Amino acid sequence: PKRTPTEQLLSQIDGHLYLSGMFPVRETPETLRALGIKHILTLRREPVPKFRQLSEITYKFIAVDDTRNQDMLGNDLLENCLRFLHNTIEVRKESTLVHCEMGMSRSAMVVIAFLMRKYRMTVNDALAMVRACRDIVQPNVSFMTQLNIFAEMNYSANFFALSRCETYHEWCLQTKNVCLRSDTFEHTVAKVEEGLYVGSRADATMRRSYLRHVGITHLLTVSSEHIEIDEAFDGLHHKFVYLHEHRREDILGGGILDHCTRFISAAIEVGGKVLVHCDGSFNRCLPIAAAYLIRHQNWDMVKVKNLLREHYTFGSESPDSKEGLILQLSFLVKLKGRTDDESLRSFLPYLCWLAQSGNTVRFKSLMGGVEPNVRYNCLICGCLLFRDNHIIRHYRSMDGKMCGMRYQINAPDWIVRENDIAFCPECGVDVGNFCPLGYECRMIGCGRVVPNCLNVHEVCVAISSISS
């Protein structure tokens, strides 16, 4: 009979420890059930799709590339994997599968490290043990180097071991990775005030050993996606606040700011330390931290701007996404930290911003159903193109909330149309295109198809203030 390729097999390495590629996870769920697999650790670019996951199995995903500059030792990445395997295999005595794409390099590296620590083995002995069960195993050269560094550090990959290991520092220089020296925390997590820090998703999920050392007790996630907080960070108080990264996001209304600043204040009052983080940069977490300082330490915009100027250099800058949040911070200063409906309703700059940014749902709820009167003019000649009431409102496909996009409209009579191209009636510039079959909204988190609309090019439009 034809032999099944090894990359399609699921290999038992040691007791409850199994190793494979993606194929058994994706194509042969009956094998997983037959072997009694209870936990799966995925080490690849993408997690196992939800529709492929079995309800009786716990899935843990860690994003890993099979490249020469993939650092498995830094950021607590390897330690995170080994903690998971120790908990499921050694403590719970439950069968656990580690897999990547082919079961050759990424997953094999973690399995080898686990065996090295468990049995105090050398790299070569652990590699031979794994190859005896799965002959295609071949961690890439960089992973082999890191395994030797792991052995040199007495099978430890925490922050303090790495910060003292010159071999690791040399490898980082060769691969252009950031060295985890004693000052690394200052380059990834920024201290804003005593007890208040801002950082990234990686700081919250990977750099656990240093967060413990610094004394972080509370974690505030401001993001559009939940993060996984595992059992390894005992005693951590975590709060998640849903917040998108775009300039239309309203943090003053709807209780977002209240939830965030209450959490920070309560933590600091009891002597705790708070890490506020978003995804990649500081675009959301830093304005939230600044808002806390405006409310509780009476900061003015001079101090706020100095804070932003100092720390926005840490993350990738996105002026569009920061624009709305920084403007709202200036509103908060003028409102002296108040964000109740009565204060916001009487503050005209905030109402204008709501209308101009497309937050018409919030505007109407604040004003008791009054529709904002906003004009959208041609950027070239200033001619009126459409009004707010021409916008086709739709709900986001992701969560069913009202979408803030405002450039799919029912075309007014005065728009010039030729071959499904829309032109300004005064200067004749191309301002959009007609979509009789529908247009897929590109707002973050939406993707809804808006039927039979005119899609106006945003760069062609200037928005006027609320009409008197």
C-alpha positions in Angstrom: 0.0 0.0 0.0 1.0 3.6 -0.6 2.8 5.1 2.4 1.3 8.2 3.9 3.8 11.1 3.8 5.3 11.9 7.2 4.1 15.5 7.0 0.5 14.3 7.0 1.0 12.1 10.1 0.6 12.9 13.8 3.7 11.7 15.7 3.8 10.7 19.4 7.0 12.1 20.8 6.9 11.4 24.5 3.9 10.3 26.6 1.2 12.9 26.2 3.3 15.0 23.8 2.5 14.9 20.1 3.9 16.7 17.0 2.4 17.3 13.6 1.9 19.7 10.7 -1.4 21.4 9.9 -2.8 18.4 7.9 -4.1 16.3 10.8 -5.5 19.4 12.5 -7.3 20.5 9.4 -8.2 17.2 7.6 -8.4 14.4 10.2 -10.4 15.4 13.3 -11.2 11.7 13.9 -7.5 11.1 14.5 -7.4 13.8 17.2 -10.4 12.3 18.9 -9.0 8.7 18.7 -5.8 9.8 20.3 -7.6 11.8 23.0 -6.0 15.1 22.2 -7.2 17.7 24.6 -5.0 20.7 23.8 -3.5 22.0 20.6 -0.6 24.6 20.4 -0.5 26.3 17.0 2.8 27.9 15.9 2.3 29.5 12.5 1.2 32.8 11.0 -2.5 32.1 11.3 -4.6 30.3 13.9 -6.7 27.2 13.3 -9.9 28.5 11.6 -12.9 28.5 14.0 -14.9 26.2 11.8 -12.0 23.6 12.0 -11.8 23.7 15.8 -13.4 20.9 17.9 -15.4 21.9 20.9 -13.7 19.3 23.2 -10.2 20.7 22.5 -8.5 23.8 23.9 -6.6 25.8 21.3 -3.7 28.1 21.9 -2.2 30.2 19.1 1.2 31.9 19.0 2.2 33.7 15.8 5.6 32.4 14.6 7.4 32.7 11.3 9.9 30.1 10.0 12.6 32.7 9.3 16.2 33.4 10.3 15.2 36.5 12.4 12.3 34.9 14.3 13.2 35.4 17.9 11.7 32.5 19.9 13.6 33.4 23.1 12.7 37.1 23.4 9.4 38.5 24.5 8.7 35.4 26.7 7.6 33.6 23.5 9.3 30.3 24.2 8.6 30.5 27.9 4.9 31.0 27.1 4.9 27.8 25.0 6.7 25.8 27.7 4.4 27.0 30.4 1.4 25.9 28.4 3.0 22.4 27.7 4.0 22.0 31.4 0.5 22.8 32.5 -1.3 20.5 30.1 1.2 17.6 30.0 3.0 17.5 33.4 0.2 19.0 35.6 -3.0 17.9 34.0 -1.6 14.7 32.4 -3.6 15.4 29.2 -2.5 14.7 25.6 -1.3 17.9 23.8 -0.4 18.4 20.1 2.1 21.0 19.0 2.0 21.8 15.3 3.1 24.3 12.7 2.6 24.0 8.9 4.7 20.9 8.2 5.7 19.7 11.7 9.4 20.2 10.8 10.8 23.5 12.1 8.7 25.8 14.3 6.8 23.2 16.3 9.8 20.9 16.4 11.9 23.7 18.0 9.4 24.1 20.9 9.1 20.3 21.4 12.9 20.0 21.5 13.1 22.8 24.0 10.4 21.1 26.2 12.3 17.8 26.2 15.6 19.6 27.0 14.2 21.3 30.0 12.2 18.2 31.2 15.1 15.7 30.9 18.1 18.2 31.1 19.2 17.0 27.7 21.6 18.5 25.2 20.3 19.9 21.9 21.6 17.0 19.9 20.1 14.3 22.2 16.7 16.0 22.2 16.8 16.4 18.4 17.7 12.7 18.0 14.8 11.7 20.3 12.3 13.7 18.2 13.7 12.5 14.9 13.4 8.9 16.0 9.6 9.5 16.2 9.4 11.9 13.2 12.2 11.6 10.6 11.5 14.9 8.8 12.2 17.1 11.8 14.7 19.9 10.9 14.5 23.2 12.8 16.0 26.0 10.7 19.6 27.2 11.5 18.4 30.1 13.5 16.2 27.9 15.7 19.1 25.5 16.3 21.3 28.5 17.4 18.6 29.6 19.8 18.3 26.1 21.2 22.0 26.1 22.0 21.6 29.5 23.7 18.7 28.0 25.6 21.0 25.3 26.9 23.7 27.8 27.7 21.2 29.7 29.9 20.4 26.5 31.8 17.1 25.9 30.0 15.7 29.3 30.9 14.5 32.0 28.5 13.2 34.7 30.9 14.1 38.3 30.7 16.9 38.2 33.2 18.6 35.2 31.7 18.5 36.8 28.3 19.7 40.2 29.5 22.9 38.6 30.8 23.6 36.3 27.9 26.2 37.7 25.5 25.7 34.9 23.0 22.0 35.9 22.7 23.0 39.6 22.3 25.4 38.6 19.4 22.7 36.6 17.7 20.3 39.6 18.0 22.9 41.9 16.3 23.4 39.4 13.5 19.7 39.0 12.9 18.8 42.7 13.6 16.6 41.8 16.5 16.2 44.0 19.6 18.3 42.8 22.4 16.6 42.2 25.7 19.1 44.1 27.9 18.1 45.6 31.2 16.9 48.8 29.6 14.7 47.1 27.0 11.5 47.7 28.9 12.0 51.4 28.5 12.0 50.9 24.7 8.8 48.9 24.6 6.7 50.2 27.5 6.6 53.9 28.3 6.1 55.2 31.8 3.7 58.1 31.7 3.4 58.9 35.3 4.0 57.1 38.6 1.9 53.9 38.4 0.8 54.5 34.8 2.4 52.9 31.7 1.4 52.5 28.1 2.5 49.7 25.7 1.6 47.3 22.9 -0.2 44.0 22.6 3.2 42.2 22.8 3.9 43.8 26.1 0.7 42.5 27.5 0.8 39.0 26.1 4.5 38.1 25.9 6.7 40.2 28.2 5.3 38.7 31.4 8.6 38.2 33.3 9.5 41.9 33.1 6.0 43.1 33.8 6.1 41.1 37.1 9.4 42.6 37.9 8.1 46.2 37.3 5.1 45.3 39.4 2.2 45.7 36.9 -1.0 44.7 38.7 -3.7 46.0 36.3 -4.0 45.6 32.5 -6.3 47.9 30.5 -6.8 46.7 26.9 -8.3 49.4 24.5 -8.7 47.6 21.2 -11.2 46.2 18.7 -10.0 42.6 19.5 -9.8 40.7 22.8 -6.4 39.4 23.9 -5.7 36.1 25.6 -4.6 36.4 29.2 -3.5 32.9 30.3 -3.2 31.4 33.8 0.5 32.2 34.0 -0.1 35.8 35.1 -1.7 35.2 38.5 -3.3 38.1 40.2 -3.5 40.4 37.2 -6.7 42.6 37.0 -7.7 42.9 33.4 -10.3 45.1 31.7 -11.2 45.2 28.0 -12.7 48.3 26.4 -13.8 48.1 22.8 -12.1 50.9 20.8 -11.5 51.2 17.1 -8.4 52.9 15.6 -9.8 55.5 13.3 -10.4 59.3 13.5 -14.2 58.9 13.8 -14.0 57.0 17.1 -15.8 58.9 19.9 -14.2 58.4 23.3 -16.0 61.2 25.2 -19.5 59.9 24.7 -20.9 56.5 25.3 -19.1 55.9 28.6 -15.8 54.7 27.1 -13.6 57.3 28.9 -15.5 56.8 32.1 -14.8 53.0 32.1 -11.1 53.6 31.4 -10.4 56.3 33.8 -12.3 54.6 36.7 -10.2 51.5 36.2 -6.9 53.4 36.1 -7.9 55.5 39.1 -9.0 52.6 41.2 -5.8 50.7 40.5 -3.5 53.7 41.4 -5.5 54.5 44.5 -4.6 51.1 46.0 -0.9 51.4 45.1 -1.2 49.3 41.9 0.5 49.9 38.5 -1.5 50.0 35.3 -0.4 49.1 31.8 -2.7 50.6 29.2 -2.2 49.0 25.8 -3.7 48.7 22.3 -2.4 46.7 19.4 0.8 47.8 17.6 1.5 51.4 18.5 0.3 54.0 21.1 -2.4 55.5 19.0 -5.2 54.6 21.4 -3.6 53.8 24.7 -1.7 57.1 25.0 -4.8 59.3 24.5 -6.6 57.3 27.1 -3.7 57.8 29.6 -3.7 61.5 28.8 -7.4 61.7 29.4 -6.9 60.2 32.9 -4.3 62.9 33.6 -6.6 65.6 32.4 -9.3 64.4 34.7 -7.3 63.5 37.8 -4.3 65.8 37.6 -5.8 68.8 35.8 -3.4 68.6 32.9 -3.7 71.3 30.2 -3.1 70.8 26.5 0.6 72.0 26.7 1.4 69.0 29.0 -0.7 66.7 26.9 1.0 67.7 23.6 4.4 67.3 25.3 3.4 63.8 26.4 2.2 62.9 22.9 5.2 64.4 21.2 7.5 62.4 23.5 5.9 59.0 23.3 4.3 58.8 19.8 7.9 58.3 18.5 7.7 54.8 20.1 5.0 53.5 17.8 4.2 53.7 14.1 2.4 57.1 13.6 -1.0 57.2 11.9 -2.1 60.8 11.8 -5.6 59.9 10.6 -6.3 57.6 13.5 -4.8 60.0 16.1 -6.5 63.1 14.7 -9.9 62.6 16.2 -8.6 61.4 19.6 -6.3 64.3 20.1 -9.0 66.8 19.1 -11.3 65.2 21.7 -8.5 65.6 24.4 -8.6 69.3 23.7 -12.4 69.2 24.2 -11.9 67.4 27.5 -9.5 70.1 28.7 -12.0 72.8 27.9 -14.8 70.7 29.6 -12.6 70.4 32.7 -12.9 66.6 32.5 -16.7 66.5 32.4 -18.3 64.1 29.8 -21.9 63.9 31.1 -24.5 64.3 28.4 -25.5 67.8 29.6 -21.9 69.1 29.4 -21.4 67.5 25.9 -24.8 68.8 24.7 -23.9 72.4 25.5 -20.4 72.2 24.0 -20.7 73.3 20.3 -17.2 72.2 19.1 -18.0 68.6 20.2 -21.3 68.7 18.4 -19.7 70.0 15.2 -17.1 67.2 15.4 -19.8 64.6 15.8 -21.6 65.8 12.7 -18.5 66.3 10.6 -17.0 62.9 11.5 -20.1 61.0 10.6 -21.2 60.1 14.2 -24.8 61.0 13.4 -26.2 58.2 15.6 -24.4 59.7 18.7 -25.4 63.2 17.6 -29.1 62.3 17.3 -29.1 60.4 20.7 -27.4 63.4 22.4 -29.7 66.0 20.8 -32.9 64.0 21.2 -33.3 62.9 17.6 -32.3 66.2 15.9 -30.5 65.4 12.6 -27.2 67.3 12.1 -27.1 69.6 9.1 -23.8 69.0 7.4 -22.7 70.0 3.9 -20.2 68.1 1.8 -18.6 70.4 -0.8 -16.2 69.9 -3.8 -12.7 70.3 -2.5 -11.7 72.1 -5.8 -14.4 74.7 -6.3 -16.5 74.6 -3.1 -19.7 73.6 -4.9 -22.3 71.7 -2.8 -22.1 68.0 -3.7 -24.4 66.4 -1.1 -25.8 66.9 2.4 -25.9 64.6 5.4 -29.4 63.4 4.6 -28.1 61.9 1.3 -25.8 59.4 3.1 -27.0 55.8 3.0 -26.7 54.6 6.6 -25.8 51.0 7.1 -24.8 48.6 9.9 -21.4 46.9 10.2 -21.3 43.3 9.3 -18.9 42.5 12.2 -21.0 43.6 15.2 -24.3 45.1 13.8 -23.4 48.6 15.0 -24.1 51.7 12.9 -21.1 52.2 10.5 -19.5 55.7 10.5 -18.7 55.7 6.8 -20.4 58.6 5.0 -19.3 58.4 1.4 -21.9 56.0 0.0 -24.9 58.2 -0.9 -28.1 58.4 -2.8 -27.0 60.8 -5.5 -28.8 64.2 -5.5 -30.3 65.5 -8.8 -27.5 68.0 -9.4 -24.7 65.5 -9.6 -23.5 65.1 -13.2 -23.4 61.4 -14.3 -21.7 60.0 -17.4 -20.9 56.3 -17.9 -21.3 55.7 -14.2 -18.8 58.4 -13.3 -19.9 61.3 -11.1 -18.7 64.8 -11.8 -18.9 68.1 -9.9 -21.6 70.2 -11.5 -19.4 73.3 -11.4 -15.8 72.4 -12.1 -16.4 69.0 -13.7 -13.8 67.1 -11.5 -14.4 63.4 -11.1 -15.8 63.0 -7.6 -16.9 59.3 -7.5 -18.5 56.4 -9.3 -22.0 54.9 -9.4 -22.3 51.3 -8.1 -25.6 49.9 -9.3 -24.5 46.4 -8.2 -23.4 47.6 -4.8 -20.2 48.8 -3.1 -18.4 47.0 -0.3 -17.8 49.4 2.6 -14.1 49.5 3.5 -14.5 51.0 7.0 -12.6 48.9 9.6 -14.8 46.1 10.9 -17.6 46.7 8.3 -17.5 45.1 4.9 -21.2 45.6 4.3 -22.3 45.8 0.7 -24.2 49.1 0.1 -26.6 48.5 -2.8 -27.2 50.9 -5.7 -25.2 53.9 -4.4 -22.8 56.6 -5.4 -19.4 56.0 -3.9 -17.9 59.5 -3.4 -14.0 59.8 -3.4 -13.2 61.0 0.1 -10.2 63.0 -1.1 -12.5 65.1 -3.3 -14.7 66.3 -0.4 -14.5 69.2 2.0 -16.9 69.1 5.0 -18.5 72.3 6.2 -19.6 73.0 9.8 -23.1 72.6 11.1 -25.3 75.2 9.3 -27.0 77.8 11.4 
